[in-house]
Amino acid sequence: MIKPGFVAAEDRETVTAMLRAQLAGLPARSPFYADLFAGHGVDPSALVSLDDLRKLPFTDKQLLRDSQTDSPPLGRHAGVDMVDVIRVHASTGTTGKPSWVGVTRRDAEAWTEMVARAFTTMGARREDVVLHGSGLTLFVGGLPIRDALEHIGCTMVPIGTGASDKAVQALDSLGVTALHATPSYVRYLAEYVRRLGRDPKEFGITKIFVGGEPGGGEPAFQRRMEEEWGARVTEGLGNADMAPVLFAEPPGAGGMRFTGGRHVVVELIDPDTGEPIDPEPGATGELVYTSVDRECCPLVRFRTRDRVLVTGLAGDGAPLIRCVGRTDDMLIVLGVNVFPTAIRDLAQTLHPRTNGVVQVVLPGPGPRVEPPLRVDVELGEEPGDQERLRQEIQELIRARLTVRATVVLVPPGSLERTEMKSRLTRVSG
């Protein structure tokens, strides 16, 4: 059942009416959905309540790729012609060709509204000077974030990636109060600043907004970056195919709440069975999105592959979530599901003996891996007894994740660094 927590009670009737109108007209403007619904023997116009969504088929990434291969450039699922598209983005998956995402003017306005609401929830205010450390390219964490920050009224400094020297110049001279970047770049920039012999705290940043990859909400990461920068860290979560940011963390909440308003319906499902899961504290599942008023990419029950944990409830009953990883990245070790982000979180709890940078080394592409799982862990500035540290990490992984691991301690700076998304696994050889 789709709980009112993901759709505000006061919006439920309006969202249902908008979605019914969207679904009723969808087969006529999207050959992809006309065929998908017919192939599953369902009539989308028969939807009476949001709970009826579960009767409709899922859309997944491979279906969208196939759709664009069959009918380039935007695919048979696109609801408009290219002439109505004002901008094109691309999803950032690690496999297959990029999936193009078209945005009409109305779509862009809805994105700006949603993302502005998310950043306001995370603590952005008109008086903030925000250093934007994400590429202003095809990445949906670039231009749409700029639009939203400017909509709020923030002073936006578009540094992007690959320009850490200019980022430091901006931090020195522009009175920057907030940083927006992937968790990887927040860590990378702190290390870059320290290599210059400087302390990240000296710049006076008070807010850090992270997103674009799992891990920004890991308690150990948040503590470490808050100590490093002297700033509060809050996290956002979105999806290139649906909207750049749909969940956002209110400061101190311990999780992200849905901030997509009336534009998107969210479901939580069992990733193995596809059955709905109640978003109650302690529940885990995969997020599924349905667009309510999208013109170019009107996706229905799109499986994000984002695996989340419901950490609690906000004061108004809205579920609070953390993304624990992507089902695409999940490893299976003797039947046990292991997310590399969870291993990184454990290593980060041992700072300053480790610096929190890890990489799982695989004998093959996975997801099935025979134990022990090899994990390379970078040493921190105060490692102490290295053999004892190595054993302690192995014991932590065994106790918390119930898999055997062989930990290899490596010098700081040995593992790959990136200004975008960290690669937490690599295939040996």
Secondary structure, 3 states (H helix, E strand, C coil): CCCCCCCCHHHHHHHHHHHHHHHHHHHHHCHHHHHHHHHCCCCHHHCCCHHHHHHCCCECHHHHHHHHHHCCCCCCCCCCCHHHEEEEEECCCCCCCCCEEEEEHHHHHHHHHHHHHHHHHHCCCCCCEEEECCCCCCCCCCHHHHHHHHHHCCEEEECCCCCHHHHHHHHHHCCCCEEEECHHHHHHHHHHHHHCCCCHHHHCCCEEEECCCCCCCCHHHHHHHHHHHCCEEEEEEEECCCEEEEEECCCCCCCEEECCCCCEEEEEECCCCCCECCCCCCCEEEEEEEECCCCCCCCCCEEEEEEEEEEEECCCCCEEEEEEEECCCCEEECCEEECHHHHHHHHHCCCCCEEEEEEEEECCCCCECCCCEEEEEEECCCCCCHHHHHHHHHHHHHHHHCCCEEEEEECCCCCCCCCCCCCCEEECC
